[in-house]
Amino acid sequence: MYPDGEIKELNSANAEQFVEAPVIQCYTRVTATALNLSAPIRGYDVLELFAFVRPAEFCLPTISGLAAATSNKIPKNIHEDSEALIDIIKTLLNELSTQKSPQLKKTASLLDSVNWSWGESVMRALNINTEPQISEITALHAWRDLKLFPETIKPRVSAEEPILENASIMRLASMLSTESEERPSQTEYAVAITNVFSHQEYPDQPNLLVAEAGTGIGKTLAYLAPATLWAEKNNAAVWISTYTRNLQQQLDKETDKLYTDPTIKAKKVVIRKGRENYFCLLNYQEAVNQSHNNPNAIIALALISRWLLSTRSGDMLGDDLPSWLSDILGLSKVLSLADRRGECIHSACTHYKKCFVEKAIRNAQQADIVVANHALVMVQAALGGLDDTNAPSRYIFDEGHHIFDAADNAFAAHLTINETADLRRWILGGEGNKGASRSRGIKKRISDVVELLGDDSENLSIGIQNILKCALVLPAPGYKTRLLDNKFEGPAEGFFLQLKHHMYTNLVSDSPYNLELEILDLPVQLIIKAKEISVALSNLGNAVTTVLHFLDLKIKDCKDPGDNYLKHRMEGLHRTLDQKAALPLNAWNQMLETLECQTPAEFIDWFCINRYDGKDVDIGLHRHWIDPTLPFAQTLITHAQGVGITSATLKDNTGEDSIDWEYAEKHTGISHFSHPPKRSALQSPFDYENVTRVYIVNDIKKTNIHDIANAYQNLFAAAKGGALGLFTAISRLKKVHEMMHRGLENLNIPLYAQHIDPFPTNTLIDIFRSEEDSCLLGTDAIRDGIDVPGSALRLMVFDRVPWPRPSILHKARRNANEGSVYDDRITRSKLKQAFGRLIRSGDDKGVFVILDSMTPTRLLSSFPKDTPIKRLPLKEVIKETKIFLETEF
């Protein structure tokens, strides 16, 4: 649509001729992709106007989504879309005309001065003179309007009083509304979880509970009942750890039932994430300072400043910053406004008393419930605290089936060219064109400490200079180009180049996926280069250790209350230097020391070239624990007094209860404790016999991509949408999408696809959830983010059995865990988790299809008892799917 109201229907054949004509559209980049354009069509993106008028507010990045968010009529076809756009624009501009903030007007004037597409319309709506005027960049100084947090917080005096079962039952009842259906299993689960909040039974380990609660039990509210009660009674926080963002958002909503006053809830419940998730005001200020004479940068920062003044938490990933806004403005540029490089200068920052991270830390110290992710909790446990020395004594790990994977990531070590280059950048800061880089080196980050120490700073200055000198051995700017050209500078680059030669000599390199090589028969030249980098890293590690020792001594000397600020700064510097430099350097050196000999039995090491779209993006040496739950269990022992691990899919489904529990306890690390845990298993209340069907198609070859695409298309059509297609390989997903999307388009069934549509994955899921008859294709991993109750998900199709990928790491674990039995357990778990996404409420109904005739019968125990399972030809599966979903649906 053109600004004058003219409507033209564009397609990939005629779109190029309209590229220069400004048009009104929704999601510029997605529109360009849909029309196969090399560049976006110039014009007015309504999403930008929405972000300006309603900052920090969610809406789906579609015309229907915008219409719903602005309470306008939902369009039903392409012609109504155009009318809806006009209505949406009118609604937003009328709403804007009622806003009187002086800061808003300054921002609007600045945007108009750099010719923002909506500038003139916004100026008129705000009744601002549209004649040329002087607009100052100070309009972007949003940090001035943020509130300071209190200088100090009162330390908590915590107790350790147990919670009784009856009290948990009463708290749960108070959280349930009068309209809530009675769930005896929910009460039973709340009673079981109360054990986590009882007196510590054994002095050498926490109270342990492993609880499998089937979908529909209502476990979230059930564990919140005793958790909130214990927190209130003992004036201490309970940490609830999750794996997915969806569950964090669900917990946020569920706590509304207990804390109806938003102000009280904000104090009682805190979502805690790592520093890299939060908006950094110092990075933002530096970006503003560098934005002069750059209209695109000013537009992006202005829209971000609107969000900044409205956000409740400053969380850039998963809270109130729309993922589509980051995509529109440039994901890498937006994410650079967070401290993703670990360069925080803590209390030395001019914005320290307004910092979102510090606010989250302080709020968490006073909260009753802290919601975090598994990775953050594991790092906290390993380090004895994150940004402070506080460590909780009670944990609930929801989505406990992901503990193994989370621990695998948290306790692994990677000596790669990118990791070592990142360390150099963290130590030295921006090199080369320093005016264009906001990267702060360690020397700049400690300048205030040096000044405060005065005459005592000489040893610190010398120590830092030694670190800077030793860091020069790490990969320097331009290392990627040199590696590509088979050139190197310094011992680190020399090692990785020699490793590249070794790997490509021994591997076939035409695979689009990561290349892996076992550590066997190493050539002399690689061993020589490994020794050179080992010496270099040891020198750097020693330099870091010297500074850490100096800081230890100085921290102990700070006994006067007047030294509190200096002490706090040195503690922060010590913590950061230890985490960002000492720990990885120590791990890397240990890996290099065993390169010529036997890797310790608890680890597996291998060489890897990481690839993306068939291109090398990183290379190095990797080390993982064979059983990563061992360090996870060891780090929790030191301080936890109660730990509950729960999920709908903890146990295996072999039919032998003792074996199934053994798998759950081994996979979550509970088997490493001396005393056995309490167990609880509650079945889902859903009538799977009548509300689900499982089909295994037995007449198509899983290797025939045309047959697979045909099966997907016809099954999706039979369900009339509401279908999720899961793939074990991105390449197969793309081929199937190419073959089927036009067929569904002709049936007016929207089809979205991960790795094809330019939407962020979370946005794709949101769209799929809201458009009841749409379909979505994604990789097997996307199932973790799917939470779609209702008919929007009524069919799930796997392209083949999701066996684990035979990587070097998996083979090592397979050899340590009963071989093929281990494969079966992992695969059953994946199928069990995927099936659990299908039925989310008592009114749901769904079909689960596997397009793999070789599906072993021993895997079918993944599905709930009494679930009807049939092996049929595709034609019959399509027919039965259609009939089943149309009956009483």
Rosetta blueprint (number, residue, H / E / L):
1 M L
2 Y L
3 P L
4 D L
5 G L
6 E L
7 I L
8 K L
9 E L
10 L L
11 N L
12 S L
13 A L
14 N L
15 A H
16 E H
17 Q H
18 F H
19 V L
20 E L
21 A L
22 P L
23 V E
24 I E
25 Q E
26 C L
27 Y L
28 T H
29 R H
30 V H
31 T H
32 A H
33 T H
34 A H
35 L L
36 N L
37 L L
38 S L
39 A L
40 P L
41 I L
42 R L
43 G E
44 Y E
45 D E
46 V H
47 L H
48 E H
49 L H
50 F H
51 A H
52 F H
53 V H
54 R L
55 P L
56 A L
57 E L
58 F L
59 C L
60 L L
61 P L
62 T L
63 I H
64 S H
65 G H
66 L H
67 A H
68 A H
69 A H
70 T L
71 S L
72 N L
73 K L
74 I L
75 P L
76 K L
77 N L
78 I H
79 H H
80 E H
81 D H
82 S H
83 E H
84 A H
85 L H
86 I H
87 D H
88 I H
89 I H
90 K H
91 T H
92 L H
93 L H
94 N H
95 E H
96 L H
97 S L
98 T L
99 Q L
100 K L
101 S L
102 P H
103 Q H
104 L H
105 K H
106 K H
107 T H
108 A H
109 S H
110 L H
111 L H
112 D H
113 S H
114 V L
115 N L
116 W L
117 S L
118 W L
119 G H
120 E H
121 S H
122 V H
123 M H
124 R H
125 A H
126 L L
127 N L
128 I L
129 N L
130 T L
131 E L
132 P L
133 Q L
134 I L
135 S L
136 E L
137 I H
138 T H
139 A H
140 L H
141 H L
142 A H
143 W H
144 R H
145 D H
146 L L
147 K L
148 L L
149 F L
150 P L
151 E L
152 T L
153 I L
154 K L
155 P L
156 R L
157 V L
158 S L
159 A L
160 E L
161 E L
162 P L
163 I L
164 L L
165 E H
166 N H
167 A H
168 S H
169 I H
170 M H
171 R H
172 L H
173 A H
174 S H
175 M H
176 L L
177 S L
178 T L
179 E L
180 S L
181 E L
182 E L
183 R L
184 P H
185 S H
186 Q H
187 T H
188 E H
189 Y H
190 A H
191 V H
192 A H
193 I H
194 T H
195 N H
196 V H
197 F H
198 S L
199 H L
200 Q L
201 E L
202 Y E
203 P L
204 D L
205 Q E
206 P L
207 N E
208 L E
209 L E
210 V E
211 A E
212 E E
213 A E
214 G L
215 T L
216 G L
217 I L
218 G L
219 K H
220 T H
221 L H
222 A H
223 Y H
224 L H
225 A H
226 P H
227 A H
228 T H
229 L H
230 W H
231 A H
232 E H
233 K H
234 N H
235 N L
236 A L
237 A L
238 V E
239 W E
240 I E
241 S E
242 T E
243 Y L
244 T L
245 R H
246 N H
247 L H
248 Q H
249 Q H
250 Q H
251 L H
252 D H
253 K H
254 E H
255 T H
256 D H
257 K H
258 L L
259 Y L
260 T L
261 D L
262 P H
263 T H
264 I H
265 K H
266 A H
267 K H
268 K H
269 V E
270 V E
271 I E
272 R L
273 K L
274 G L
275 R H
276 E H
277 N H
278 Y E
279 F E
280 C L
281 L H
282 L H
283 N H
284 Y H
285 Q H
286 E H
287 A H
288 V H
289 N H
290 Q L
291 S L
292 H L
293 N L
294 N L
295 P H
296 N H
297 A H
298 I H
299 I H
300 A H
301 L H
302 A H
303 L H
304 I H
305 S H
306 R H
307 W H
308 L H
309 L L
310 S L
311 T L
312 R L
313 S L
314 G L
315 D E
316 M L
317 L L
318 G L
319 D L
320 D L
321 L L
322 P L
323 S H
324 W H
325 L H
326 S H
327 D H
328 I H
329 L H
330 G L
331 L H
332 S H
333 K H
334 V H
335 L H
336 S L
337 L L
338 A E
339 D L
340 R L
341 R L
342 G L
343 E L
344 C L
345 I L
346 H H
347 S H
348 A H
349 C L
350 T L
351 H L
352 Y H
353 K H
354 K H
355 C L
356 F H
357 V H
358 E H
359 K H
360 A H
361 I H
362 R H
363 N H
364 A H
365 Q H
366 Q H
367 A L
368 D L
369 I E
370 V E
371 V E
372 A E
373 N E
374 H H
375 A H
376 L H
377 V H
378 M H
379 V H
380 Q H
381 A H
382 A H
383 L H
384 G L
385 G L
386 L L
387 D L
388 D L
389 T L
390 N L
391 A L
392 P L
393 S L
394 R E
395 Y E
396 I E
397 F E
398 D L
399 E L
400 G H
401 H H
402 H H
403 I H
404 F H
405 D H
406 A H
407 A H
408 D H
409 N H
410 A H
411 F L
412 A L
413 A E
414 H E
415 L E
416 T E
417 I H
418 N H
419 E H
420 T H
421 A H
422 D H
423 L H
424 R H
425 R H
426 W H
427 I H
428 L H
429 G L
430 G L
431 E L
432 G L
433 N L
434 K H
435 G H
436 A H
437 S L
438 R L
439 S L
440 R L
441 G L
442 I H
443 K H
444 K H
445 R H
446 I L
447 S H
448 D H
449 V H
450 V H
451 E H
452 L H
453 L H
454 G H
455 D H
456 D H
457 S H
458 E H
459 N H
460 L H
461 S H
462 I H
463 G H
464 I H
465 Q H
466 N H
467 I H
468 L H
469 K H
470 C H
471 A H
472 L H
473 V H
474 L L
475 P L
476 A L
477 P L
478 G L
479 Y H
480 K H
481 T H
482 R H
483 L H
484 L H
485 D L
486 N L
487 K L
488 F L
489 E L
490 G H
491 P H
492 A H
493 E H
494 G H
495 F H
496 F H
497 L H
498 Q H
499 L H
500 K H
501 H H
502 H H
503 M H
504 Y H
505 T H
506 N H
507 L L
508 V L
509 S L
510 D L
511 S L
512 P L
513 Y L
514 N L
515 L E
516 E E
517 L E
518 E L
519 I L
520 L L
521 D L
522 L L
523 P L
524 V H
525 Q H
526 L H
527 I H
528 I H
529 K H
530 A H
531 K H
532 E H
533 I H
534 S H
535 V H
536 A H
537 L H
538 S H
539 N H
540 L H
541 G H
542 N H
543 A H
544 V H
545 T H
546 T H
547 V H
548 L H
549 H H
550 F H
551 L H
552 D H
553 L H
554 K H
555 I H
556 K H
557 D H
558 C L
559 K L
560 D L
561 P H
562 G H
563 D H
564 N H
565 Y H
566 L H
567 K H
568 H H
569 R H
570 M H
571 E H
572 G H
573 L H
574 H H
575 R H
576 T H
577 L H
578 D H
579 Q H
580 K H
581 A H
582 A H
583 L H
584 P H
585 L H
586 N H
587 A H
588 W H
589 N H
590 Q H
591 M H
592 L H
593 E H
594 T L
595 L L
596 E L
597 C L
598 Q L
599 T L
600 P L
601 A L
602 E L
603 F E
604 I E
605 D E
606 W E
607 F E
608 C E
609 I E
610 N E
611 R E
612 Y E
613 D L
614 G L
615 K E
616 D E
617 V E
618 D E
619 I E
620 G E
621 L E
622 H E
623 R E
624 H E
625 W E
626 I L
627 D L
628 P L
629 T H
630 L H
631 P H
632 F H
633 A H
634 Q H
635 T H
636 L H
637 I H
638 T L
639 H L
640 A L
641 Q L
642 G E
643 V E
644 G E
645 I E
646 T E
647 S E
648 A L
649 T L
650 L L
651 K L
652 D L
653 N L
654 T L
655 G L
656 E L
657 D H
658 S H
659 I H
660 D H
661 W H
662 E H
663 Y H
664 A H
665 E H
666 K H
667 H H
668 T L
669 G L
670 I H
671 S H
672 H H
673 F L
674 S L
675 H L
676 P L
677 P L
678 K E
679 R E
680 S E
681 A E
682 L E
683 Q L
684 S L
685 P L
686 F L
687 D L
688 Y H
689 E H
690 N H
691 V H
692 T E
693 R E
694 V E
695 Y E
696 I E
697 V E
698 N L
699 D L
700 I L
701 K L
702 K L
703 T L
704 N L
705 I H
706 H H
707 D H
708 I H
709 A H
710 N H
711 A H
712 Y H
713 Q H
714 N H
715 L H
716 F H
717 A H
718 A H
719 A H
720 K L
721 G L
722 G L
723 A E
724 L E
725 G E
726 L E
727 F E
728 T L
729 A L
730 I H
731 S H
732 R H
733 L H
734 K H
735 K H
736 V H
737 H H
738 E H
739 M H
740 M H
741 H H
742 R H
743 G H
744 L H
745 E H
746 N H
747 L L
748 N L
749 I L
750 P L
751 L E
752 Y E
753 A E
754 Q L
755 H L
756 I L
757 D L
758 P L
759 F L
760 P L
761 T H
762 N H
763 T H
764 L H
765 I H
766 D H
767 I H
768 F H
769 R H
770 S H
771 E L
772 E L
773 D L
774 S L
775 C E
776 L E
777 L E
778 G E
779 T E
780 D H
781 A H
782 I H
783 R H
784 D H
785 G H
786 I L
787 D L
788 V L
789 P L
790 G L
791 S L
792 A L
793 L L
794 R L
795 L E
796 M E
797 V E
798 F E
799 D L
800 R L
801 V L
802 P L
803 W L
804 P L
805 R L
806 P L
807 S L
808 I H
809 L H
810 H H
811 K H
812 A H
813 R H
814 R H
815 N H
816 A H
817 N L
818 E L
819 G L
820 S H
821 V H
822 Y H
823 D H
824 D H
825 R H
826 I H
827 T H
828 R H
829 S H
830 K H
831 L H
832 K H
833 Q H
834 A H
835 F H
836 G H
837 R L
838 L L
839 I L
840 R L
841 S L
842 G L
843 D L
844 D L
845 K L
846 G E
847 V E
848 F E
849 V E
850 I E
851 L L
852 D L
853 S L
854 M L
855 T L
856 P L
857 T H
858 R H
859 L H
860 L H
861 S H
862 S H
863 F L
864 P L
865 K L
866 D L
867 T L
868 P L
869 I E
870 K E
871 R E
872 L E
873 P L
874 L H
875 K H
876 E H
877 V H
878 I H
879 K H
880 E H
881 T H
882 K H
883 I H
884 F H
885 L H
886 E H
887 T L
888 E L
889 F L
